[in-house]
Structures are given as C-alpha cells and as structure tokens.
Amino acid sequence: MDISTRDGVALKGLVFTPDAPGRHPAIVFITSWALPNLEYIVQAQQFANAGYVVVSYTPRGFYASGGAIDTAGPRDIGDLTEVINWTLANTPAEPTRIGAAGVSYGAGMALIGSAFDSRIRAVAALSCWTDLPYSLFENQTRHLQSAALLGLSAELTGKPSEELKQTLSDFFANRNLGGVITYAQARSAATYLDRINANRPAILMANAYGDSFFGPNQLTDFYTRLSGPKRLEFRPGDHAIPELTGILGLPNDAWTSMHRWFDYYLRGVDTGIASENPVQLQLRGQSTYESYPSWSAVSKGTARYNLGEVHWWNKEGDLAAGSQAGWSATIAAGDDTVANGGVALLTNGAEAITGEPAKAWIPAVDRDNAGLWQSDWLSAPQRVRGAAHLRLTVTPGSSGQTTVIAYLYDTDWAGTGSLVTHVAVTFRDAVAGQARAVDVDFPATVYDVPSGHRLSLVIDTVDPLYADRAPLFSTVKFSSSSSSPSYLTLPLK
C-alpha cells in the first residue's frame, strides 16, 4: 500500500489482516535503517495469524518511500501518527489496542512516537537507542565506524536530507559538534521522557551488551526513569544480532518476548510476562538468564582495585586492594596496541554466535604505548553485573586534546585476555601538562571471571572504532595520589 502523509510523501507499506471478522489489536512495524518493509514479512504474518492487524512501512527517504531521510526527526514521528490514522481508517484495527515496534531505527522511532501519540499503548523496541548524542559522542569521543556505516548505507539505499548530510559532515570533520548534539537530542526518546511517562505505554526494550551503535548504559538510565509498565532485556552480541534469527522466522528469545508482551498488553492474554522480574539478563557465553526486580538490584556489592605503581622491571602495575598513591607513569601516545574493541557489528556479533569474546594476548601489549595493570590470580570467581567504573588521573603531554581507551580483560594462565568491556574518553578542553581526573562508567555487562584467572586493565590512546585519538608523537601521563586516586570498581553479584 501507499500511505500518503500530510506533506504529500508516499510511504510504502505492507498490510496484514487476520481472517477472523471483527476488530483486532494492531501493530505498526517501522523498518530498520537502510532496510525495506520486507524486513518484517515473516514476523508480520505470524502476528496476523495470531489475530493482529499489522502494518509494516518504510520510513521516508529510504527505498521507494518518498521524501528525504529525517533520522527519526519531527517528520518521521508525524509520519508514524499518520500511519496509525491510516490503519484505523483502512483496516479492522481496534483504536484502543495499538502497538508500535521495530529493530534499530524502527525501535527508536517507536519509542519517540509513544511520547507524541497516546494511542500507542505498547512498544517493543529491539536494539534501540534512547540517547542519540550518547550513541554518537559517548564521553566526548566520536564513534567512527558506526557513524560511517550509517552514512554509507543511507547513501546507498535512500535520499539523505541536506540536514543529515551537513550533520554527518560536521561530525566527521570534528566541527560544530554543538550543532550535531542538538540535531541528535531532538531524535532521542530520553528528551521526551516526561511525555512518555505521562502517556504510560507498556515498553519492552532489548539490546546487546556489545552494541557498537547504541551502548547499553543509555538504556539502563532510561529504563530506571520510566514510570509505566516496562521490561529490559540484554543479550550477548552486537547491534541487531540477537534479533536476527527471529526476523527470519527462527526461534528467538527477543521475538518470543515481543509476542508475549503484545499478547498481554494488546490482546489481554495472560502470558505471565507481567508477573516476571522485568530485568532479564542472558549470561555471556551461556543460554541461561538471570532476572532481577530492578536494574539497581543487578549488583549486590562492589570490589575496588587501586591502580598501583608501574614497576621498572616489567612496565606494568598491580590492581590491588591496598592504597596505591604517589606514583606516575608516562606512555608514548598516538600508536595503537593489540588491545582494541574490534570491528563494529562483526567482533561482538561473532560472540553472539560462538560465545567467545574478542581476544588479545596480554603479554604482547606494548608497554611503551599503553599502561597495563593486573590483579593477582583470583581465588574465587568475580561475577561482574552492571557497569564497572574507572577513576583515572590523566595528564596530556605536549598536546592538549587527547583520548584514552580503557580495556578490561579476563586473562588466563597463558596470557590470553578475553575482553569484558571497554570505554573511550576524549579530553577536548585539556591543557598540556595539566592533570585531569576522569570518572567514567564502562558499558554494562554480565560476565563471570573464573577462579584462577586474573583481571587485566589496559589503557592506550588509539582504537579503530573511534574517530578521536591521541596525536602521534604526544605523551600521556597516568598518576595516582591521595587527593586524586586512580582505581577500578567492579559491580558484583
């Protein structure tokens, strides 16, 4: 079907209706970035067979839909309302039982749409974002690979608006970043949280721990502040990978949750989902889940590891419980090491299939270009649950602006490190020679470090995932003092 909008743009859609007579609950599916409305054809048919009217449409600017790509902006959100209007006027949809859903791009628009259309009573958002500035510009560091993939796929499959072209151009050129943030904030569900809470739709969100586009911490913050019915699910993998088999019609936990969610909140079928703990976390490398009544209940305590003095004989320091103040260590910045976050989509996506995280041989980390701190061999497992925290004192050398990337590894007896989590931070207003203390959270995860292994913290200054890096031939000094200690805090089960 062609669905006409208020400004004359025709959106291409597919419509599925049940065979049974009468009114039915309806679900509007919004396609992912750079994918056509055929994306949901298998799931749409399954929902129609279960008694739903389903309308799946391609947002403006992509494929055969008219207009230019609005990136979940006001035109896109207005389109969602007009698709709902069209659905009520042209299908046997029940006006009081409307849902909105999607993966990635469609998920974000479904969330934002629930702030502006109170008829949306339930949302299922898979691999979604809630804070687009955070996604593009987390800790002042530009996410290069993910933004480049979005820009390239938009050019190949759609018609980017002039506003989108200018925003991406500014982003990659490292200019007018305030304008980039303003553009992104208008396209973030977190900006409209008060409106969403006023409308009180039932919201299901599911993402991957290793999502290289939309990191998990933005979801945990958004979820905590939601006041209506809600559920949060995390699984191993990267962006849209945990949901992929379900799109093909194969058994899939995320899509099973979506069916149960809509059946309960739109069809009134007691699937039991509302009585379960709403936070569901799949263990990395396993098929089992842990459940919790809230995000704050995920961790029961913390373990603090202070960063100790870097020894002259092996150029590494200790992660230890006791005081480790009064030291400093300088590295040559601007060169990469074997520690890195991998390739967007592929590295963490492979973990969803194999159960194996990204690896690095820790003895091969170049101590001239990175700081390395390691714990003693663990006498008991460390069950990391949530977002680890790093407090670090950094002094740029000959250059002001600099970037540091911290990697936390689970290292075995042979020195093979499995990447638990990593985070990048850019100091944009730093002054050469002036110490800066940074407090930063790693992306939330669920990871069991076995007994007999050790923790390894690597801090370097370059990673291919990010556009920002320390300048070549510059230096960075790490330090710890009684007034500005450096330490790692792990949230534990």
C-alpha positions in Angstrom: 0.0 0.0 0.0 1.0 3.6 -0.4 0.3 5.7 2.7 0.1 9.4 2.0 1.4 11.9 4.6 0.4 15.5 5.3 3.2 16.9 3.0 2.4 14.6 0.1 5.1 12.0 0.7 4.0 8.4 -0.1 5.3 5.8 2.3 5.5 2.2 1.1 3.8 -0.2 3.4 2.6 -3.8 3.7 -0.7 -4.7 5.4 -1.6 -8.0 7.1 -5.0 -8.7 8.5 -6.4 -11.7 10.3 -9.0 -13.9 8.6 -11.4 -13.7 11.6 -14.1 -11.0 11.4 -14.3 -8.1 13.9 -11.9 -5.6 15.4 -8.3 -6.6 16.2 -5.3 -5.2 18.0 -2.9 -3.6 15.7 0.9 -3.3 15.5 2.8 -0.8 13.4 6.3 -2.0 12.4 8.8 0.6 11.3 11.7 -0.8 9.4 15.4 -0.6 10.3 17.8 1.9 8.8 18.5 1.0 5.2 16.1 -1.9 5.1 12.8 -2.1 3.2 9.4 -3.1 4.6 10.0 -6.7 3.6 12.2 -6.9 6.7 9.3 -8.0 9.0 7.3 -10.0 6.5 7.7 -13.3 8.4 7.0 -11.9 11.8 4.1 -9.8 10.5 2.5 -12.9 9.1 2.9 -14.7 12.4 1.3 -11.8 14.3 -1.5 -11.7 11.8 -2.1 -15.4 12.2 -2.3 -14.7 16.0 -5.1 -12.2 15.5 -3.3 -8.8 14.9 -3.6 -6.3 12.2 0.0 -5.5 11.1 1.2 -2.5 9.1 4.9 -2.5 8.2 6.2 0.6 6.4 9.5 2.0 5.1 10.3 5.4 6.6 10.6 8.4 4.4 13.7 8.7 2.3 14.5 5.0 2.1 14.0 2.8 -0.9 10.7 3.6 -2.7 9.2 5.8 0.1 9.2 9.4 -0.8 10.8 12.4 0.9 14.3 12.6 2.4 15.7 10.8 5.4 14.7 12.6 8.6 16.6 10.3 11.1 13.6 10.0 13.5 13.0 13.7 13.4 9.7 15.5 13.6 8.6 14.5 10.1 9.3 10.8 10.9 7.3 11.0 14.1 4.5 12.8 12.4 4.5 10.0 9.8 4.0 7.4 12.5 0.9 9.2 13.7 -0.4 9.4 10.1 0.3 5.6 9.6 -1.8 4.9 12.7 -4.6 7.2 11.3 -4.4 5.3 8.0 -4.5 2.0 9.8 -7.6 2.9 11.8 -9.4 4.2 8.7 -8.5 1.3 6.4 -8.2 -1.9 8.5 -10.3 -3.6 11.2 -7.9 -2.2 13.9 -9.2 -1.6 17.4 -8.3 2.1 18.3 -7.7 1.3 22.0 -5.2 -1.5 21.3 -2.3 -0.1 19.2 1.3 -1.1 19.4 4.5 0.1 17.7 7.6 -1.9 17.2 10.8 -2.2 15.3 14.5 -3.1 15.3 17.2 -0.4 15.5 15.9 2.7 13.6 12.3 1.5 13.9 12.8 0.8 17.6 13.9 4.3 18.3 11.1 5.8 16.3 8.5 3.6 18.1 9.8 4.9 21.5 9.8 8.5 20.4 6.4 8.1 18.8 4.9 6.9 22.1 5.7 10.3 23.5 3.7 12.1 20.8 0.8 9.7 20.2 -1.1 8.5 23.3 -2.9 5.9 21.2 0.3 3.8 21.3 -0.4 1.5 24.3 2.6 -0.9 23.9 6.1 -0.6 22.4 8.6 -3.3 21.6 12.0 -1.8 20.8 14.8 -4.2 19.9 18.4 -2.9 19.5 17.1 0.6 20.2 18.6 3.9 21.2 17.3 6.3 23.8 20.1 8.9 23.7 21.5 9.6 20.3 24.2 12.1 21.4 25.5 9.4 23.7 25.4 6.9 20.8 27.4 9.2 18.5 29.5 11.0 21.0 29.9 9.0 24.2 32.4 10.6 26.7 33.2 13.2 24.1 34.5 10.5 21.7 33.2 10.2 18.2 32.1 6.7 17.2 33.7 6.5 13.8 32.8 3.1 12.4 29.1 3.1 13.4 28.5 6.6 12.1 30.3 5.8 8.8 28.2 2.7 8.3 25.0 4.7 8.9 26.1 7.4 6.5 27.2 5.0 3.7 24.1 2.8 4.0 21.9 5.9 3.8 23.6 7.0 0.6 23.2 3.5 -0.9 19.6 2.9 0.0 18.0 6.2 0.4 17.9 10.0 0.0 19.7 11.7 2.9 18.3 15.1 3.7 20.5 18.2 3.5 20.3 18.5 7.2 21.6 14.9 7.7 24.4 15.4 5.2 25.5 18.6 6.9 25.3 16.9 10.4 27.4 13.9 9.2 29.9 16.2 7.5 30.3 18.2 10.7 30.6 15.1 12.8 33.4 13.6 10.6 35.2 16.9 10.3 35.1 17.4 14.1 33.4 20.8 13.8 30.1 22.3 15.0 29.8 19.5 17.5 27.2 21.5 19.4 25.0 21.5 16.3 25.5 17.8 15.9 24.4 17.2 19.5 21.3 19.5 19.1 20.3 17.5 16.0 20.7 14.2 17.9 18.9 15.4 21.1 15.8 16.1 19.1 15.9 12.5 17.9 16.2 10.9 21.4 13.5 9.3 23.4 15.2 10.5 26.6 14.4 14.1 25.5 10.7 13.3 25.7 10.7 11.0 28.8 8.2 13.2 30.7 5.8 12.9 27.8 6.3 9.1 27.6 5.7 8.7 31.3 2.5 10.8 31.0 1.2 8.5 28.3 2.3 5.4 30.2 2.7 2.9 27.3 4.0 -0.6 28.2 7.6 -0.6 27.0 9.8 -3.6 26.2 13.4 -2.8 25.4 16.0 -5.4 24.3 19.6 -4.8 23.4 23.1 -6.4 23.2 25.8 -5.8 25.7 28.3 -5.2 22.9 26.1 -2.9 20.8 28.6 -0.8 18.9 25.9 1.6 17.7 23.7 2.1 20.8 25.7 1.3 24.0 23.7 -0.3 26.9 24.2 2.4 29.6 21.7 4.8 27.9 19.0 2.1 28.1 19.6 1.3 31.8 19.3 5.0 32.7 16.2 5.4 30.6 14.6 2.2 31.9 15.2 3.3 35.5 13.4 6.6 34.9 10.4 5.0 33.1 7.3 5.0 35.3 4.9 2.8 33.3 4.9 -0.9 32.7 8.4 -1.8 31.5 10.8 -4.7 30.7 14.6 -4.6 29.9 16.4 -7.5 28.3 20.2 -7.7 27.5 21.9 -10.5 25.5 25.4 -11.1 24.2 26.3 -9.8 20.8 26.3 -6.6 18.8 23.7 -4.3 17.1 20.6 -6.2 15.9 22.5 -9.5 16.1 20.4 -11.1 18.9 17.2 -10.5 17.0 18.4 -11.6 13.6 17.2 -15.2 13.5 13.8 -14.1 14.7 13.4 -11.8 11.6 14.0 -14.9 9.5 11.2 -16.7 11.5 13.5 -19.0 13.5 13.1 -19.5 17.3 14.4 -16.4 19.0 14.2 -15.2 22.6 13.8 -11.5 21.8 10.9 -12.1 19.4 9.3 -14.5 21.8 9.3 -11.8 24.4 7.8 -9.3 21.9 4.9 -11.8 21.2 4.3 -12.3 24.9 4.5 -8.6 25.5 1.9 -7.6 22.9 -0.3 -10.6 23.7 -0.5 -9.4 27.3 -0.8 -5.6 26.8 -2.8 -5.6 23.5 -4.8 -8.9 23.4 -5.3 -9.3 27.1 -3.8 -12.8 27.2 -2.1 -13.7 30.5 1.3 -14.8 29.1 2.9 -14.4 32.6 5.3 -11.8 31.4 3.9 -9.0 33.6 4.5 -11.1 36.8 8.1 -12.0 35.9 11.1 -10.0 37.1 11.3 -7.2 34.5 15.1 -7.2 34.1 16.3 -10.2 32.1 20.0 -10.7 31.5 21.4 -13.6 29.4 24.8 -14.7 30.7 27.6 -14.2 28.2 28.7 -17.4 26.7 25.6 -19.2 28.0 22.0 -19.7 27.1 20.8 -19.2 30.7 19.3 -16.0 32.1 19.3 -14.2 35.4 16.3 -12.0 36.4 16.0 -9.0 38.7 13.2 -6.8 40.0 15.1 -3.6 39.0 18.3 -2.5 37.4 19.6 -1.3 40.8 19.2 -4.9 42.1 21.6 -6.4 39.5 24.7 -5.9 41.6 24.9 -6.8 45.3 28.2 -5.1 46.0 31.5 -3.8 44.6 35.2 -4.7 44.6 37.7 -1.8 44.3 41.1 -2.3 42.7 43.5 0.5 43.1 46.0 1.1 40.2 49.5 0.7 41.6 52.9 2.0 40.6 54.3 0.7 37.3 57.3 -1.5 38.0 60.5 -0.7 36.2 61.3 -4.4 35.5 58.1 -5.3 33.6 56.5 -2.0 32.9 53.2 -3.0 34.5 51.4 -2.2 37.7 49.2 -4.0 40.1 45.5 -3.9 40.6 45.4 -4.2 44.4 43.1 -3.6 47.3 45.5 -1.5 49.4 46.5 2.1 49.0 48.5 2.7 45.8 49.0 6.5 45.9 52.1 8.6 45.0 53.2 7.3 41.6 53.1 8.3 37.9 53.9 6.6 34.6 54.2 8.1 31.1 53.4 6.4 27.8 54.0 7.5 24.2 50.6 8.3 22.7 49.2 8.1 19.2 50.1 4.4 18.5 47.7 1.5 18.8 48.3 -1.7 20.6 46.9 -5.2 20.4 44.2 -4.1 22.8 41.2 -2.9 20.8 37.4 -3.1 20.7 37.3 -4.9 17.3 35.1 -4.1 14.3 31.6 -2.7 14.6 29.0 -5.4 14.2 31.4 -8.2 13.4 33.5 -8.7 16.6 30.8 -8.6 19.2 28.4 -10.1 16.7 30.6 -13.2 16.5 30.4 -13.5 20.2 26.6 -13.9 19.9 27.2 -16.9 17.7 30.3 -18.5 19.1 30.1 -17.4 22.8 33.7 -16.2 22.5 34.5 -12.5 23.2 37.3 -10.6 21.5 40.8 -11.8 22.5 44.2 -10.2 23.0 47.4 -11.8 24.1 48.2 -9.5 27.1 52.0 -10.1 27.1 52.0 -8.6 23.6 50.6 -5.2 24.8 53.3 -2.7 24.0 54.1 -1.1 27.4 55.7 1.9 25.7 52.3 2.8 24.2 49.9 1.6 26.9 49.5 1.4 30.7 48.9 -2.2 32.0 47.7 -3.2 35.4 46.9 -6.7 36.5 45.4 -8.3 39.6 46.6 -11.3 41.5 45.2 -14.7 40.3 41.7 -14.9 41.6 40.9 -17.4 44.3 37.2 -17.1 43.7 35.1 -16.1 40.6 34.3 -12.4 40.0 30.7 -12.2 38.7 30.5 -8.8 37.1 27.0 -7.5 36.9 26.4 -4.0 35.6 28.7 -1.1 34.7 32.3 -1.1 36.0 33.7 2.3 36.9 37.2 3.8 36.3 38.6 6.7 38.1 41.8 7.9 36.4 44.2 10.8 36.6 45.5 11.8 33.2 48.0 14.5 32.2 48.4 15.2 28.5 52.0 15.9 27.5 52.9 18.1 24.5 49.4 18.2 23.2 46.2 19.4 24.8 43.2 17.4 23.5 43.8 13.7 23.9 42.0 10.4 24.0 42.4 7.3 26.2 40.7 4.0 25.8 40.5 1.5 28.7 40.0 -2.2 28.2 39.1 -4.7 30.9 40.2 -8.2 30.2 39.7 -11.6 31.8 43.2 -13.2 31.4 44.0 -16.9 31.7 47.2 -18.5 32.8 48.6 -18.4 29.2 48.1 -14.6 29.0 45.1 -14.8 26.6 42.7 -11.9 27.6 39.0 -12.1 26.8 37.5 -8.6 26.5 35.0 -8.0 29.3 34.2 -4.4 28.4 36.0 -1.2 27.2 35.4 2.6 27.2 36.9 5.6 25.4 37.2 9.1 26.8 38.3 12.3 25.0 39.6 15.4 26.8 38.6 18.2 24.4 39.5 21.1 26.6 42.6 19.6 28.2 45.7 21.7 28.7 49.2 20.2 28.1 50.8 19.5 31.4 47.6 19.9 33.5 46.3 16.8 35.3 42.7 15.8 34.7 40.7 13.4 36.8 38.1 11.4 34.9 35.3 9.3 36.3 33.8 7.1 33.6 31.5 4.0 33.5 32.3 1.1 31.3 29.3 -0.3 29.3 27.2 -2.5 31.4 27.7 -6.2 31.0 27.2 -9.6 32.7 30.5 -11.6 32.8 31.9 -14.3 35.1 35.7 -14.1 35.5 36.7 -17.7 36.5 38.7 -18.6 39.6 42.3 -19.0 38.6 42.2 -16.1 36.1 43.2 -12.5 36.6 41.9 -9.1 35.7 44.0 -7.0 33.2 43.4 -3.3 32.7 45.0 -1.9 29.5 44.8 1.8 28.8 46.0 3.1 25.4 45.2 6.0 23.1 44.0 4.7 19.7 41.2 2.4 18.6 39.8 2.0 15.1 36.3 2.2 16.4 36.7 5.8 17.2 37.5 9.0 15.2 39.2 10.6 18.1 42.7 9.6 19.2 45.8 11.0 20.9 48.1 12.9 18.5 51.0 11.0 17.2 54.3 11.7 19.0 52.5 13.1 22.0 52.6 11.7 25.5 50.1 10.9 28.3 50.9 10.5 31.9 48.8 8.4 34.4 49.2 9.0 38.1 47.6 8.4 41.5 47.8 10.5 44.7 46.0 10.6 48.0 43.9 13.6 46.7 43.3 12.1 43.2 43.5 8.3 43.4 43.2 6.1 40.3 41.1 2.9 40.7 38.7 0.4 39.1 35.4 -0.5 40.7 33.6 -3.7 39.7 29.9 -4.2 40.4 29.5 -7.8 41.6 26.7 -10.3 42.1 
